[in-house]
Amino acid sequence: MDTNIKDKVVLEALFERFEKQRLPRLLDIDKKLEQGSKLDNYDIEFLEEVFSDTKKNEHYLKNADDELKEIFMKVLSLYKDITKKAMTNEKKDSHNF
């Protein structure tokens, strides 16, 4: 199979998994943090898995179209926002003791 075709198939599969499984969970975590909650172990494991998979599959982006690259950048931004909110919530909680 041609490498470009294989990369496209892999990208489509990764995007489908992201769209149907990961994005909804990321948005749930973001909403939870917006309400002032802290991350639980399940959330942390999920975020670590998403980040690890993103880094592992990042090389597929070189052949991706601009729309997919833009989505990737939005995901990184969401991940950064989640991390920032989680740290803020942890600091608030630690100051209450």
NUDRENLO-147325 format. One record per residue: residue number from 1; y, z, x of N, C-alpha, C, O, CB in turn; chain. Coordinates in nm, 2 decimals, m for minus. Glycine has a CB too. Layout:
+------+--------+--------+--------+--------+--------+--------+--------+--------+--------+--------+--------+--------+--------+--------+--------+-------+
: resi :   n_c2 :   n_c3 :   n_c1 :  ca_c2 :  ca_c3 :  ca_c1 :   c_c2 :   c_c3 :   c_c1 :   o_c2 :   o_c3 :   o_c1 :  cb_c2 :  cb_c3 :  cb_c1 : chain :
+------+--------+--------+--------+--------+--------+--------+--------+--------+--------+--------+--------+--------+--------+--------+--------+-------+
:  NUM :      Y :      Z :      X :      Y :      Z :      X :      Y :      Z :      X :      Y :      Z :      X :      Y :      Z :      X :     A :
...
+------+--------+--------+--------+--------+--------+--------+--------+--------+--------+--------+--------+--------+--------+--------+--------+-------+
END
This chain:
+------+--------+--------+--------+--------+--------+--------+--------+--------+--------+--------+--------+--------+--------+--------+--------+-------+
: resi :   n_c2 :   n_c3 :   n_c1 :  ca_c2 :  ca_c3 :  ca_c1 :   c_c2 :   c_c3 :   c_c1 :   o_c2 :   o_c3 :   o_c1 :  cb_c2 :  cb_c3 :  cb_c1 : chain :
+------+--------+--------+--------+--------+--------+--------+--------+--------+--------+--------+--------+--------+--------+--------+--------+-------+
:    1 :  m0.12 :   0.00 :   0.08 :   0.00 :   0.00 :   0.00 :   0.12 :   0.00 :   0.09 :   0.13 :   0.07 :   0.19 :   0.00 :   0.12 :  m0.10 :     A :
:    2 :   0.22 :  m0.08 :   0.05 :   0.35 :  m0.09 :   0.13 :   0.41 :   0.05 :   0.13 :   0.41 :   0.12 :   0.03 :   0.44 :  m0.19 :   0.06 :     A :
:    3 :   0.47 :   0.09 :   0.24 :   0.53 :   0.22 :   0.26 :   0.64 :   0.25 :   0.16 :   0.65 :   0.35 :   0.10 :   0.58 :   0.24 :   0.40 :     A :
:    4 :   0.72 :   0.14 :   0.14 :   0.83 :   0.16 :   0.04 :   0.78 :   0.18 :  m0.10 :   0.84 :   0.26 :  m0.17 :   0.92 :   0.04 :   0.05 :     A :
:    5 :   0.68 :   0.11 :  m0.14 :   0.62 :   0.13 :  m0.27 :   0.56 :   0.27 :  m0.28 :   0.58 :   0.34 :  m0.38 :   0.52 :   0.02 :  m0.30 :     A :
:    6 :   0.49 :   0.31 :  m0.18 :   0.43 :   0.45 :  m0.18 :   0.54 :   0.55 :  m0.18 :   0.52 :   0.65 :  m0.26 :   0.34 :   0.47 :  m0.05 :     A :
:    7 :   0.64 :   0.54 :  m0.11 :   0.75 :   0.63 :  m0.11 :   0.81 :   0.64 :  m0.25 :   0.85 :   0.75 :  m0.30 :   0.86 :   0.60 :  m0.01 :     A :
:    8 :   0.83 :   0.52 :  m0.31 :   0.89 :   0.52 :  m0.45 :   0.80 :   0.59 :  m0.55 :   0.85 :   0.67 :  m0.63 :   0.91 :   0.38 :  m0.49 :     A :
:    9 :   0.67 :   0.58 :  m0.54 :   0.57 :   0.64 :  m0.63 :   0.58 :   0.79 :  m0.61 :   0.58 :   0.87 :  m0.70 :   0.43 :   0.59 :  m0.61 :     A :
:   10 :   0.58 :   0.84 :  m0.48 :   0.59 :   0.98 :  m0.45 :   0.72 :   1.04 :  m0.50 :   0.73 :   1.14 :  m0.56 :   0.58 :   1.00 :  m0.30 :     A :
:   11 :   0.83 :   0.97 :  m0.48 :   0.96 :   1.01 :  m0.53 :   0.96 :   1.03 :  m0.68 :   1.02 :   1.12 :  m0.74 :   1.07 :   0.91 :  m0.49 :     A :
:   12 :   0.90 :   0.93 :  m0.75 :   0.90 :   0.94 :  m0.90 :   0.82 :   1.06 :  m0.94 :   0.86 :   1.13 :  m1.04 :   0.84 :   0.81 :  m0.95 :     A :
:   13 :   0.71 :   1.09 :  m0.88 :   0.63 :   1.20 :  m0.91 :   0.70 :   1.33 :  m0.88 :   0.70 :   1.43 :  m0.96 :   0.49 :   1.20 :  m0.83 :     A :
:   14 :   0.77 :   1.34 :  m0.77 :   0.85 :   1.46 :  m0.73 :   0.96 :   1.48 :  m0.83 :   0.99 :   1.59 :  m0.87 :   0.90 :   1.45 :  m0.59 :     A :
:   15 :   1.03 :   1.37 :  m0.87 :   1.14 :   1.38 :  m0.97 :   1.09 :   1.43 :  m1.10 :   1.15 :   1.51 :  m1.17 :   1.21 :   1.25 :  m0.98 :     A :
:   16 :   0.97 :   1.38 :  m1.15 :   0.92 :   1.42 :  m1.28 :   0.88 :   1.57 :  m1.27 :   0.91 :   1.64 :  m1.37 :   0.79 :   1.33 :  m1.31 :     A :
:   17 :   0.82 :   1.61 :  m1.17 :   0.79 :   1.76 :  m1.16 :   0.91 :   1.84 :  m1.16 :   0.92 :   1.94 :  m1.22 :   0.71 :   1.78 :  m1.03 :     A :
:   18 :   1.01 :   1.79 :  m1.08 :   1.14 :   1.86 :  m1.08 :   1.20 :   1.87 :  m1.22 :   1.24 :   1.98 :  m1.26 :   1.24 :   1.80 :  m0.98 :     A :
:   19 :   1.21 :   1.76 :  m1.28 :   1.28 :   1.75 :  m1.41 :   1.21 :   1.83 :  m1.52 :   1.28 :   1.90 :  m1.60 :   1.29 :   1.61 :  m1.46 :     A :
:   20 :   1.08 :   1.83 :  m1.52 :   1.00 :   1.90 :  m1.63 :   0.97 :   2.04 :  m1.60 :   0.95 :   2.12 :  m1.69 :   0.88 :   1.82 :  m1.66 :     A :
:   21 :   0.95 :   2.08 :  m1.47 :   0.91 :   2.21 :  m1.44 :   1.01 :   2.30 :  m1.36 :   1.04 :   2.41 :  m1.40 :   0.78 :   2.20 :  m1.35 :     A :
:   22 :   1.07 :   2.24 :  m1.26 :   1.15 :   2.32 :  m1.17 :   1.29 :   2.34 :  m1.22 :   1.35 :   2.45 :  m1.22 :   1.15 :   2.25 :  m1.04 :     A :
:   23 :   1.35 :   2.23 :  m1.27 :   1.49 :   2.24 :  m1.31 :   1.50 :   2.34 :  m1.43 :   1.59 :   2.43 :  m1.42 :   1.55 :   2.11 :  m1.36 :     A :
:   24 :   1.42 :   2.34 :  m1.53 :   1.43 :   2.44 :  m1.63 :   1.42 :   2.58 :  m1.58 :   1.49 :   2.67 :  m1.62 :   1.32 :   2.42 :  m1.74 :     A :
:   25 :   1.33 :   2.61 :  m1.49 :   1.31 :   2.74 :  m1.43 :   1.44 :   2.78 :  m1.34 :   1.48 :   2.89 :  m1.35 :   1.18 :   2.75 :  m1.34 :     A :
:   26 :   1.49 :   2.68 :  m1.27 :   1.61 :   2.71 :  m1.19 :   1.73 :   2.75 :  m1.28 :   1.80 :   2.84 :  m1.25 :   1.65 :   2.59 :  m1.10 :     A :
:   27 :   1.74 :   2.68 :  m1.39 :   1.85 :   2.71 :  m1.49 :   1.83 :   2.84 :  m1.55 :   1.92 :   2.91 :  m1.58 :   1.85 :   2.60 :  m1.59 :     A :
:   28 :   1.70 :   2.88 :  m1.58 :   1.67 :   3.01 :  m1.64 :   1.71 :   3.12 :  m1.54 :   1.77 :   3.22 :  m1.57 :   1.52 :   3.02 :  m1.67 :     A :
:   29 :   1.68 :   3.10 :  m1.41 :   1.71 :   3.20 :  m1.31 :   1.87 :   3.21 :  m1.30 :   1.92 :   3.32 :  m1.29 :   1.65 :   3.16 :  m1.17 :     A :
:   30 :   1.93 :   3.09 :  m1.30 :   2.08 :   3.09 :  m1.29 :   2.14 :   3.17 :  m1.41 :   2.23 :   3.25 :  m1.39 :   2.13 :   2.95 :  m1.29 :     A :
:   31 :   2.09 :   3.15 :  m1.52 :   2.14 :   3.22 :  m1.64 :   2.11 :   3.37 :  m1.63 :   2.20 :   3.45 :  m1.66 :   2.07 :   3.17 :  m1.77 :     A :
:   32 :   2.00 :   3.41 :  m1.58 :   1.96 :   3.55 :  m1.56 :   2.06 :   3.61 :  m1.47 :   2.11 :   3.73 :  m1.49 :   1.82 :   3.56 :  m1.51 :     A :
:   33 :   2.10 :   3.55 :  m1.36 :   2.19 :   3.60 :  m1.26 :   2.33 :   3.61 :  m1.32 :   2.41 :   3.70 :  m1.29 :   2.19 :   3.51 :  m1.14 :     A :
:   34 :   2.37 :   3.51 :  m1.40 :   2.50 :   3.51 :  m1.46 :   2.52 :   3.64 :  m1.55 :   2.63 :   3.69 :  m1.57 :   2.52 :   3.38 :  m1.55 :     A :
:   35 :   2.41 :   3.69 :  m1.60 :   2.41 :   3.80 :  m1.69 :   2.41 :   3.93 :  m1.61 :   2.40 :   4.04 :  m1.66 :   2.29 :   3.80 :  m1.79 :     A :
:   36 :   2.41 :   3.92 :  m1.47 :   2.41 :   4.03 :  m1.39 :   2.28 :   4.09 :  m1.34 :   2.27 :   4.19 :  m1.27 :   2.49 :   4.14 :  m1.45 :     A :
:   37 :   2.17 :   4.02 :  m1.38 :   2.04 :   4.07 :  m1.34 :   2.01 :   4.04 :  m1.20 :   2.08 :   3.96 :  m1.13 :   1.93 :   4.01 :  m1.43 :     A :
:   38 :   1.90 :   4.10 :  m1.14 :   1.86 :   4.07 :  m1.01 :   1.74 :   3.99 :  m1.01 :   1.67 :   3.98 :  m1.11 :   1.83 :   4.20 :  m0.93 :     A :
:   39 :   1.71 :   3.92 :  m0.90 :   1.59 :   3.84 :  m0.89 :   1.46 :   3.93 :  m0.88 :   1.47 :   4.04 :  m0.81 :   1.59 :   3.75 :  m0.77 :     A :
:   40 :   1.36 :   3.90 :  m0.95 :   1.23 :   3.97 :  m0.93 :   1.15 :   3.89 :  m0.83 :   1.18 :   3.79 :  m0.78 :   1.16 :   3.99 :  m1.07 :     A :
:   41 :   1.03 :   3.95 :  m0.80 :   0.94 :   3.89 :  m0.69 :   0.90 :   3.75 :  m0.74 :   0.89 :   3.66 :  m0.65 :   0.82 :   3.97 :  m0.67 :     A :
:   42 :   0.87 :   3.73 :  m0.86 :   0.84 :   3.59 :  m0.91 :   0.95 :   3.49 :  m0.89 :   0.92 :   3.38 :  m0.85 :   0.80 :   3.60 :  m1.06 :     A :
:   43 :   1.07 :   3.53 :  m0.92 :   1.19 :   3.44 :  m0.90 :   1.20 :   3.41 :  m0.75 :   1.22 :   3.29 :  m0.72 :   1.32 :   3.51 :  m0.95 :     A :
:   44 :   1.18 :   3.51 :  m0.66 :   1.20 :   3.48 :  m0.52 :   1.09 :   3.39 :  m0.47 :   1.12 :   3.30 :  m0.39 :   1.20 :   3.62 :  m0.44 :     A :
:   45 :   0.97 :   3.41 :  m0.51 :   0.86 :   3.33 :  m0.47 :   0.88 :   3.18 :  m0.52 :   0.86 :   3.09 :  m0.44 :   0.72 :   3.38 :  m0.52 :     A :
:   46 :   0.93 :   3.17 :  m0.64 :   0.96 :   3.04 :  m0.69 :   1.06 :   2.97 :  m0.61 :   1.05 :   2.85 :  m0.58 :   1.00 :   3.05 :  m0.84 :     A :
:   47 :   1.17 :   3.04 :  m0.58 :   1.28 :   2.98 :  m0.51 :   1.24 :   2.94 :  m0.37 :   1.28 :   2.83 :  m0.32 :   1.40 :   3.07 :  m0.50 :     A :
:   48 :   1.16 :   3.02 :  m0.31 :   1.10 :   2.99 :  m0.17 :   1.02 :   2.87 :  m0.18 :   1.02 :   2.78 :  m0.09 :   1.02 :   3.11 :  m0.12 :     A :
:   49 :   0.94 :   2.85 :  m0.28 :   0.85 :   2.74 :  m0.30 :   0.93 :   2.61 :  m0.32 :   0.91 :   2.51 :  m0.25 :   0.75 :   2.75 :  m0.41 :     A :
:   50 :   1.03 :   2.62 :  m0.40 :   1.12 :   2.50 :  m0.43 :   1.19 :   2.46 :  m0.30 :   1.20 :   2.34 :  m0.27 :   1.22 :   2.53 :  m0.54 :     A :
:   51 :   1.25 :   2.56 :  m0.23 :   1.32 :   2.53 :  m0.11 :   1.22 :   2.47 :   0.00 :   1.26 :   2.37 :   0.06 :   1.38 :   2.65 :  m0.05 :     A :
:   52 :   1.11 :   2.52 :   0.01 :   1.01 :   2.47 :   0.11 :   0.97 :   2.33 :   0.08 :   0.96 :   2.24 :   0.16 :   0.89 :   2.56 :   0.11 :     A :
:   53 :   0.94 :   2.31 :  m0.05 :   0.90 :   2.17 :  m0.09 :   1.01 :   2.07 :  m0.08 :   0.99 :   1.96 :  m0.04 :   0.85 :   2.17 :  m0.24 :     A :
:   54 :   1.13 :   2.11 :  m0.10 :   1.25 :   2.03 :  m0.09 :   1.26 :   1.98 :   0.06 :   1.28 :   1.87 :   0.09 :   1.38 :   2.10 :  m0.14 :     A :
:   55 :   1.25 :   2.08 :   0.15 :   1.26 :   2.05 :   0.29 :   1.15 :   1.96 :   0.34 :   1.17 :   1.86 :   0.41 :   1.26 :   2.18 :   0.38 :     A :
:   56 :   1.03 :   1.98 :   0.29 :   0.91 :   1.91 :   0.32 :   0.92 :   1.76 :   0.28 :   0.87 :   1.67 :   0.34 :   0.78 :   1.97 :   0.27 :     A :
:   57 :   0.98 :   1.74 :   0.16 :   0.99 :   1.61 :   0.10 :   1.12 :   1.54 :   0.12 :   1.14 :   1.43 :   0.07 :   0.95 :   1.61 :  m0.04 :     A :
:   58 :   1.21 :   1.60 :   0.20 :   1.34 :   1.55 :   0.22 :   1.34 :   1.41 :   0.28 :   1.43 :   1.33 :   0.25 :   1.42 :   1.64 :   0.31 :     A :
:   59 :   1.24 :   1.38 :   0.36 :   1.24 :   1.25 :   0.43 :   1.23 :   1.13 :   0.33 :   1.26 :   1.01 :   0.37 :   1.13 :   1.24 :   0.53 :     A :
:   60 :   1.18 :   1.15 :   0.21 :   1.17 :   1.05 :   0.11 :   1.30 :   1.00 :   0.06 :   1.31 :   0.89 :   0.01 :   1.08 :   1.09 :  m0.01 :     A :
:   61 :   1.40 :   1.08 :   0.08 :   1.54 :   1.04 :   0.03 :   1.60 :   0.92 :   0.11 :   1.68 :   0.86 :   0.05 :   1.63 :   1.16 :   0.05 :     A :
:   62 :   1.55 :   0.90 :   0.23 :   1.61 :   0.78 :   0.30 :   1.59 :   0.65 :   0.23 :   1.67 :   0.56 :   0.24 :   1.55 :   0.78 :   0.44 :     A :
:   63 :   1.49 :   0.64 :   0.15 :   1.46 :   0.52 :   0.07 :   1.50 :   0.53 :  m0.08 :   1.47 :   0.44 :  m0.16 :   1.31 :   0.48 :   0.08 :     A :
:   64 :   1.56 :   0.65 :  m0.11 :   1.59 :   0.67 :  m0.25 :   1.72 :   0.60 :  m0.29 :   1.80 :   0.57 :  m0.20 :   1.61 :   0.82 :  m0.28 :     A :
:   65 :   1.74 :   0.58 :  m0.42 :   1.86 :   0.52 :  m0.46 :   1.97 :   0.62 :  m0.47 :   1.95 :   0.74 :  m0.46 :   1.84 :   0.45 :  m0.60 :     A :
:   66 :   2.10 :   0.58 :  m0.49 :   2.21 :   0.67 :  m0.49 :   2.20 :   0.78 :  m0.60 :   2.24 :   0.89 :  m0.58 :   2.34 :   0.59 :  m0.50 :     A :
:   67 :   2.15 :   0.74 :  m0.71 :   2.14 :   0.84 :  m0.82 :   2.04 :   0.95 :  m0.78 :   2.08 :   1.07 :  m0.81 :   2.08 :   0.77 :  m0.95 :     A :
:   68 :   1.93 :   0.92 :  m0.72 :   1.84 :   1.03 :  m0.68 :   1.90 :   1.11 :  m0.57 :   1.88 :   1.23 :  m0.57 :   1.71 :   0.96 :  m0.63 :     A :
:   69 :   1.97 :   1.05 :  m0.48 :   2.04 :   1.13 :  m0.37 :   2.14 :   1.22 :  m0.43 :   2.16 :   1.33 :  m0.39 :   2.11 :   1.03 :  m0.27 :     A :
:   70 :   2.21 :   1.18 :  m0.54 :   2.31 :   1.26 :  m0.60 :   2.24 :   1.38 :  m0.67 :   2.29 :   1.49 :  m0.66 :   2.39 :   1.18 :  m0.70 :     A :
:   71 :   2.13 :   1.35 :  m0.73 :   2.06 :   1.46 :  m0.80 :   2.01 :   1.56 :  m0.69 :   2.02 :   1.68 :  m0.72 :   1.94 :   1.40 :  m0.87 :     A :
:   72 :   1.96 :   1.51 :  m0.58 :   1.92 :   1.60 :  m0.47 :   2.03 :   1.69 :  m0.43 :   2.01 :   1.81 :  m0.41 :   1.87 :   1.52 :  m0.35 :     A :
:   73 :   2.15 :   1.64 :  m0.41 :   2.27 :   1.72 :  m0.37 :   2.30 :   1.82 :  m0.48 :   2.35 :   1.93 :  m0.44 :   2.39 :   1.62 :  m0.34 :     A :
:   74 :   2.29 :   1.79 :  m0.61 :   2.32 :   1.88 :  m0.71 :   2.22 :   2.00 :  m0.71 :   2.25 :   2.11 :  m0.74 :   2.32 :   1.81 :  m0.85 :     A :
:   75 :   2.09 :   1.96 :  m0.68 :   1.99 :   2.07 :  m0.67 :   2.02 :   2.16 :  m0.56 :   2.01 :   2.28 :  m0.57 :   1.85 :   2.00 :  m0.65 :     A :
:   76 :   2.06 :   2.11 :  m0.44 :   2.10 :   2.20 :  m0.33 :   2.22 :   2.28 :  m0.37 :   2.22 :   2.40 :  m0.33 :   2.13 :   2.11 :  m0.21 :     A :
:   77 :   2.31 :   2.23 :  m0.44 :   2.43 :   2.31 :  m0.48 :   2.39 :   2.42 :  m0.58 :   2.43 :   2.53 :  m0.57 :   2.53 :   2.21 :  m0.55 :     A :
:   78 :   2.30 :   2.38 :  m0.67 :   2.24 :   2.48 :  m0.77 :   2.17 :   2.59 :  m0.69 :   2.19 :   2.71 :  m0.72 :   2.15 :   2.42 :  m0.87 :     A :
:   79 :   2.09 :   2.56 :  m0.60 :   2.02 :   2.65 :  m0.52 :   2.11 :   2.75 :  m0.44 :   2.09 :   2.87 :  m0.44 :   1.92 :   2.58 :  m0.42 :     A :
:   80 :   2.22 :   2.69 :  m0.39 :   2.32 :   2.77 :  m0.32 :   2.39 :   2.86 :  m0.41 :   2.41 :   2.98 :  m0.38 :   2.43 :   2.67 :  m0.25 :     A :
:   81 :   2.43 :   2.82 :  m0.53 :   2.49 :   2.90 :  m0.63 :   2.40 :   3.02 :  m0.67 :   2.44 :   3.13 :  m0.69 :   2.53 :   2.82 :  m0.76 :     A :
:   82 :   2.27 :   2.99 :  m0.69 :   2.17 :   3.09 :  m0.73 :   2.17 :   3.20 :  m0.62 :   2.17 :   3.32 :  m0.65 :   2.04 :   3.03 :  m0.76 :     A :
:   83 :   2.16 :   3.15 :  m0.50 :   2.15 :   3.24 :  m0.38 :   2.28 :   3.33 :  m0.38 :   2.27 :   3.45 :  m0.35 :   2.13 :   3.17 :  m0.25 :     A :
:   84 :   2.39 :   3.27 :  m0.39 :   2.52 :   3.35 :  m0.39 :   2.52 :   3.45 :  m0.50 :   2.56 :   3.56 :  m0.48 :   2.64 :   3.25 :  m0.40 :     A :
:   85 :   2.49 :   3.41 :  m0.62 :   2.49 :   3.50 :  m0.74 :   2.39 :   3.62 :  m0.71 :   2.42 :   3.73 :  m0.74 :   2.46 :   3.43 :  m0.87 :     A :
:   86 :   2.27 :   3.58 :  m0.66 :   2.17 :   3.69 :  m0.64 :   2.22 :   3.79 :  m0.54 :   2.20 :   3.91 :  m0.56 :   2.04 :   3.62 :  m0.59 :     A :
:   87 :   2.29 :   3.74 :  m0.43 :   2.34 :   3.84 :  m0.33 :   2.45 :   3.92 :  m0.39 :   2.46 :   4.04 :  m0.36 :   2.39 :   3.76 :  m0.21 :     A :
:   88 :   2.54 :   3.86 :  m0.47 :   2.64 :   3.94 :  m0.54 :   2.59 :   4.05 :  m0.63 :   2.63 :   4.16 :  m0.63 :   2.73 :   3.84 :  m0.62 :     A :
:   89 :   2.48 :   4.01 :  m0.71 :   2.42 :   4.11 :  m0.80 :   2.35 :   4.22 :  m0.72 :   2.36 :   4.34 :  m0.76 :   2.32 :   4.04 :  m0.89 :     A :
:   90 :   2.29 :   4.19 :  m0.61 :   2.23 :   4.29 :  m0.52 :   2.34 :   4.39 :  m0.47 :   2.31 :   4.51 :  m0.47 :   2.15 :   4.22 :  m0.41 :     A :
:   91 :   2.45 :   4.33 :  m0.42 :   2.55 :   4.41 :  m0.37 :   2.61 :   4.51 :  m0.47 :   2.64 :   4.62 :  m0.45 :   2.66 :   4.33 :  m0.31 :     A :
:   92 :   2.63 :   4.45 :  m0.60 :   2.69 :   4.53 :  m0.70 :   2.59 :   4.65 :  m0.73 :   2.64 :   4.76 :  m0.75 :   2.71 :   4.45 :  m0.83 :     A :
:   93 :   2.47 :   4.62 :  m0.74 :   2.37 :   4.72 :  m0.77 :   2.36 :   4.83 :  m0.66 :   2.35 :   4.95 :  m0.69 :   2.23 :   4.66 :  m0.79 :     A :
:   94 :   2.37 :   4.79 :  m0.53 :   2.36 :   4.88 :  m0.42 :   2.49 :   4.97 :  m0.42 :   2.48 :   5.08 :  m0.36 :   2.34 :   4.81 :  m0.29 :     A :
:   95 :   2.60 :   4.92 :  m0.47 :   2.72 :   5.01 :  m0.47 :   2.72 :   5.11 :  m0.58 :   2.80 :   5.20 :  m0.58 :   2.85 :   4.91 :  m0.48 :     A :
:   96 :   2.63 :   5.09 :  m0.67 :   2.63 :   5.19 :  m0.79 :   2.55 :   5.31 :  m0.75 :   2.54 :   5.40 :  m0.84 :   2.57 :   5.12 :  m0.91 :     A :
:   97 :   2.49 :   5.32 :  m0.63 :   2.42 :   5.44 :  m0.60 :   2.50 :   5.54 :  m0.52 :   2.45 :   5.64 :  m0.48 :   2.29 :   5.41 :  m0.51 :     A :
+------+--------+--------+--------+--------+--------+--------+--------+--------+--------+--------+--------+--------+--------+--------+--------+-------+
END
